[in-house]
């Protein structure tokens, strides 16, 4: 196994581990700032005092969180003022391996279909079994040696 493959494997493991721990966490309807604040029985005014800011800033941050406009720095400050910890993560919908396999098959299918079209024009079409085999072979090769344009949708 190459150093590059080992490093990629370590990254995959880290993302898959985070996904397994955090995969079921969703944004509460009122947002995390408001939800945590209310869970602590803390008013927005009290949070503002702890931050050394205005009540309006807390209200604006809670609204901005729901709109996706709050900054990570603001989330961190709000969490610390509530004696909480702010964490964020990018969690894949499936395992990293599944995402890579699906992408490799998608790319391989596109390549085989393009080649199959040219072969059909020359009356040299492949059988469905041959096409499926070739897609699997190409996808497997892409997973072992990921091409630089693997994520290029125009390739």
C-alpha contacts under 8 A as a table, 3 or more apart, distances in Angstrom:
res1	aa1	res2	aa2	distance
1	X	5	X	6.20
1	X	6	X	6.64
2	X	5	X	5.11
2	X	6	X	6.24
3	X	6	X	5.04
3	X	7	X	6.16
4	X	7	X	5.20
4	X	8	X	6.16
5	X	8	X	5.04
5	X	9	X	6.05
6	X	9	X	5.03
6	X	10	X	6.25
7	X	10	X	5.06
7	X	11	X	6.34
8	X	11	X	5.13
8	X	12	X	6.20
9	X	12	X	5.04
9	X	13	X	6.13
10	X	13	X	5.07
10	X	14	X	6.23
11	X	14	X	5.10
11	X	15	X	6.29
12	X	15	X	5.24
12	X	16	X	5.98
12	X	96	X	6.05
12	X	97	X	7.68
13	X	16	X	5.15
13	X	17	X	5.95
14	X	17	X	5.18
14	X	18	X	6.31
15	X	18	X	5.16
15	X	19	X	6.14
15	X	91	X	6.97
15	X	92	X	7.79
15	X	96	X	7.41
16	X	19	X	4.96
16	X	20	X	6.15
16	X	91	X	7.98
16	X	92	X	7.87
16	X	95	X	5.92
16	X	96	X	6.55
17	X	20	X	5.16
17	X	21	X	6.38
18	X	21	X	5.19
18	X	22	X	5.84
18	X	23	X	7.51
18	X	89	X	7.70
18	X	91	X	6.97
19	X	22	X	5.18
19	X	23	X	4.68
19	X	91	X	5.19
19	X	92	X	6.62
19	X	95	X	7.86
20	X	23	X	5.56
21	X	24	X	7.87
22	X	25	X	5.55
22	X	91	X	7.59
23	X	91	X	6.61
23	X	93	X	7.94
27	X	31	X	5.91
27	X	32	X	6.71
28	X	31	X	4.98
28	X	32	X	6.28
28	X	35	X	7.10
30	X	34	X	5.98
30	X	35	X	6.22
30	X	62	X	7.89
30	X	66	X	7.27
31	X	34	X	5.73
31	X	35	X	6.07
31	X	62	X	6.79
31	X	65	X	6.38
31	X	66	X	5.90
32	X	35	X	4.99
32	X	36	X	5.82
32	X	65	X	7.97
33	X	36	X	5.43
33	X	37	X	6.02
33	X	62	X	6.07
33	X	65	X	7.87
33	X	75	X	7.48
33	X	78	X	6.96
33	X	79	X	7.37
34	X	37	X	5.06
34	X	38	X	6.02
34	X	62	X	6.23
35	X	38	X	5.25
35	X	39	X	6.03
36	X	39	X	4.97
36	X	40	X	6.26
36	X	82	X	7.87
37	X	40	X	5.25
37	X	41	X	6.32
37	X	42	X	5.21
37	X	43	X	6.97
37	X	44	X	7.53
37	X	47	X	7.73
37	X	82	X	7.02
38	X	41	X	4.80
38	X	42	X	5.78
38	X	43	X	7.23
39	X	42	X	7.63
40	X	82	X	7.93
42	X	46	X	6.17
42	X	47	X	6.69
43	X	46	X	5.11
43	X	47	X	6.36
44	X	47	X	5.07
44	X	48	X	6.09
44	X	55	X	6.04
44	X	58	X	6.26
44	X	59	X	7.18
45	X	48	X	4.98
45	X	49	X	6.23
45	X	54	X	7.53
45	X	55	X	5.06
45	X	58	X	7.97
46	X	49	X	5.08
46	X	50	X	6.29
47	X	50	X	5.09
47	X	51	X	6.24
47	X	55	X	7.81
47	X	58	X	7.34
47	X	78	X	7.74
47	X	81	X	6.74
47	X	82	X	7.11
48	X	51	X	5.05
48	X	52	X	5.98
48	X	53	X	4.97
48	X	54	X	5.34
48	X	55	X	5.17
48	X	57	X	7.40
48	X	58	X	6.14
49	X	52	X	4.91
49	X	53	X	6.14
49	X	54	X	7.24
49	X	55	X	7.93
50	X	53	X	7.74
50	X	81	X	5.83
51	X	77	X	7.50
51	X	78	X	7.38
51	X	81	X	6.04
53	X	57	X	6.63
53	X	58	X	7.91
54	X	57	X	5.29
54	X	58	X	6.93
55	X	58	X	5.27
55	X	59	X	6.38
56	X	59	X	5.00
56	X	60	X	5.98
57	X	60	X	5.03
57	X	61	X	6.03
58	X	61	X	5.07
58	X	62	X	6.19
59	X	62	X	5.18
59	X	63	X	6.33
60	X	63	X	5.12
60	X	64	X	5.93
61	X	64	X	4.91
61	X	65	X	6.00
61	X	70	X	6.09
61	X	74	X	7.51
62	X	65	X	5.23
62	X	66	X	6.73
63	X	66	X	5.35
63	X	67	X	6.47
64	X	67	X	4.98
64	X	68	X	5.95
64	X	69	X	4.70
64	X	70	X	4.90
65	X	68	X	5.07
65	X	69	X	5.80
65	X	70	X	4.83
66	X	69	X	7.60
67	X	70	X	7.80
70	X	74	X	6.60
70	X	75	X	7.10
71	X	74	X	5.19
71	X	75	X	6.38
72	X	75	X	5.04
72	X	76	X	6.08
73	X	76	X	5.09
73	X	77	X	6.22
74	X	77	X	5.10
74	X	78	X	6.10
75	X	78	X	5.16
75	X	79	X	6.09
75	X	86	X	6.67
76	X	79	X	5.20
76	X	80	X	6.18
76	X	85	X	7.33
76	X	86	X	5.34
77	X	80	X	5.19
77	X	81	X	6.13
78	X	81	X	5.15
78	X	82	X	6.43
79	X	82	X	5.19
79	X	83	X	6.29
79	X	84	X	4.73
79	X	85	X	5.55
79	X	86	X	5.63
80	X	83	X	4.84
80	X	84	X	5.26
80	X	85	X	6.23
80	X	86	X	7.64
81	X	84	X	7.35
92	X	95	X	6.47
92	X	96	X	6.88
94	X	98	X	6.14
94	X	99	X	6.44
95	X	98	X	5.19
95	X	99	X	6.42
96	X	99	X	5.13
96	X	100	X	6.19
97	X	100	X	5.10
97	X	101	X	6.05
98	X	101	X	5.05
98	X	102	X	6.04
99	X	102	X	5.22
99	X	103	X	6.18
100	X	103	X	5.12
100	X	104	X	6.07
100	X	143	X	7.20
101	X	104	X	5.09
101	X	105	X	6.16
101	X	139	X	7.25
101	X	143	X	7.10
102	X	105	X	5.21
102	X	106	X	6.11
103	X	106	X	5.00
103	X	107	X	6.15
103	X	150	X	7.95
103	X	151	X	7.96
104	X	107	X	5.18
104	X	108	X	5.97
104	X	138	X	7.84
104	X	139	X	4.66
104	X	140	X	7.47
104	X	142	X	6.09
104	X	143	X	6.61
104	X	150	X	7.71
105	X	108	X	4.98
105	X	109	X	5.88
105	X	135	X	6.48
105	X	136	X	6.91
105	X	138	X	7.83
105	X	139	X	5.07
106	X	109	X	5.23
106	X	110	X	6.34
107	X	110	X	5.18
107	X	111	X	6.38
107	X	139	X	7.45
107	X	150	X	7.71
108	X	111	X	5.11
108	X	112	X	6.12
108	X	135	X	5.16
108	X	136	X	7.59
108	X	138	X	5.51
108	X	139	X	5.43
109	X	112	X	5.13
109	X	113	X	5.90
109	X	135	X	5.50
110	X	113	X	5.19
110	X	114	X	6.15
111	X	114	X	5.21
111	X	115	X	6.24
112	X	115	X	5.05
112	X	116	X	5.83
112	X	131	X	6.96
112	X	134	X	7.08
112	X	135	X	6.50
113	X	116	X	4.85
113	X	117	X	6.10
114	X	117	X	5.27
114	X	118	X	6.73
115	X	118	X	5.30
115	X	119	X	6.24
116	X	119	X	4.95
116	X	120	X	5.96
116	X	125	X	6.29
116	X	126	X	6.98
117	X	120	X	5.13
117	X	121	X	6.43
118	X	121	X	5.20
118	X	122	X	6.67
119	X	122	X	5.08
119	X	123	X	6.20
119	X	124	X	4.91
119	X	125	X	5.44
119	X	126	X	7.96
120	X	123	X	4.75
120	X	124	X	5.40
120	X	125	X	4.73
121	X	124	X	7.53
122	X	125	X	7.95
126	X	129	X	7.97
126	X	130	X	5.80
126	X	131	X	6.15
127	X	130	X	5.11
127	X	131	X	6.18
128	X	131	X	5.02
128	X	132	X	6.12
129	X	132	X	5.20
129	X	133	X	6.11
130	X	133	X	5.04
130	X	134	X	6.07
131	X	134	X	5.13
131	X	135	X	6.19
132	X	135	X	5.12
132	X	136	X	6.24
133	X	136	X	5.21
133	X	137	X	6.08
134	X	137	X	4.96
134	X	138	X	6.04
135	X	138	X	5.27
135	X	139	X	5.99
136	X	139	X	5.10
136	X	140	X	6.00
137	X	140	X	5.23
137	X	141	X	6.24
138	X	141	X	5.06
138	X	142	X	6.16
139	X	142	X	5.04
139	X	143	X	6.25
140	X	143	X	5.16
140	X	144	X	6.38
141	X	144	X	5.16
141	X	145	X	6.04
141	X	146	X	7.77
142	X	145	X	5.07
142	X	146	X	4.76
142	X	147	X	6.50
143	X	146	X	5.42
146	X	150	X	6.38
147	X	150	X	5.22
148	X	151	X	7.87
149	X	152	X	4.99
149	X	155	X	6.79
152	X	155	X	5.59
